Amino acid sequence: MARKKAALDFEQSLTDLQNLVERLENGELSLEDSLAAFEQGIRLTRDCQAALAQAEQKVQILLERDGELEEAPFDADQSA
């Protein structure tokens, strides 16, 4: 269930980021609102990058085992 939650969190963050970009590109936000949206976008970008780095590390672990699936410890805190 943790995998589904992480995937949903990533997807939601990506969707939120896309919506922010659209709002910023419309040019109808005040300077203050634009800055707030930009700050939120930076946070969402960092969240997405962390999720992608974790996924990349998991893939790398699998590839280093010559494609054989073996259970191995994975510490998500180390990848951030």
C-alpha positions, 0 to 999 in steps of 0.5 A: 500500500505504501507504493500506491500512496507514493505513486499517488503522491507523485502523481498529485504533486505533478498535477499540482505543479502543472496547474501552477505553471498554467496559472503562472503562464496566464499572467493574471496573478498579482506579483504576491500571488505569483511569488507564492505560487512559485514557492509552492512550485519549488516545493512540489518540484523538490518532492517530485525529484525526491520521488524520482530519485528513490525510484531510480535507486530501486531500479539500480538495485534491481539492475545490479543483481543481473535482473534477478529479483531478490529481497534487499533492504531499502532505506528511503531516508538515504536517498533524499 
